[in-house]
């Protein structure tokens, strides 16, 4: 009898992308299972486009006082033979109670397949998930095959570099000033590389600042779905951006990446994971306001 398996991964984008190898490893280990992904609405399309899942369930993250929402969530978590909680947050861990059985891989106290490594919080996301799956009986977690993303999105004829000036709205300290991205865009243009600004619709104001300083830059903010952005990243010669989700996607697609970290994040735990040695470079400063354009330009080579 085929098993019914649930994988929980809610987000954010960088974390979701970092889970690609784990998603593939679970599918490879359970080739005949019906595998469902429980995620948030923002990443449902990316999950649907992937070859790893048979069904997608959207977690609307109901409050505990929302009885109808909680009943629906309980239904979403019921009827599975095995659950891999790759979110391993406080919220996803209390979902264990709704699942109705102990065949759970995660950090729930009574789970049959616990990730019991006491050093898990000191591990990089990729290492932590690999270790979790090893303890659950999946010994190998190689890089994911992302060929399903390569052809997606608009095709830009000339060589181009992606700029990701955004970051989580509640983390302004992670953002390098847009005016300096404009200076960087001008330098890229001088080198014969088209600067392409990308990100969410909310990053449109940042794109306007960059284009005011570099009118030749192309603005794609808010114009691509996540699968389409994957293809755009795969065809770029370079990506430069803050510690934000799209930089993880660019790195996963094999794009040379320069990620700018402030003191608010630890790259040893959350830096984008590339596919080859030297593909991803991290520049870290305590305060983004102190990071000069010259220092970023020097990393271009």
PyMOL commands that set and color helices and strands:
alter all, ss='L'
color gray80, all
select helices_A, chain A and resi 13-18+20-29+41-49+67-77+90-94+96-99+120-122+125-135+147-150+172-174+178-190+201-213+226-235+245-252+267-270+288-290+293-298
alter helices_A, ss='H'
color red, helices_A
select strands_A, chain A and resi 4-8+34-39+55-58+82-85+104-106+113-114+160-164+194-197+218-219+238-242+257-261+280-284
alter strands_A, ss='S'
color yellow, strands_A
deselect
rebuild
show_as cartoon
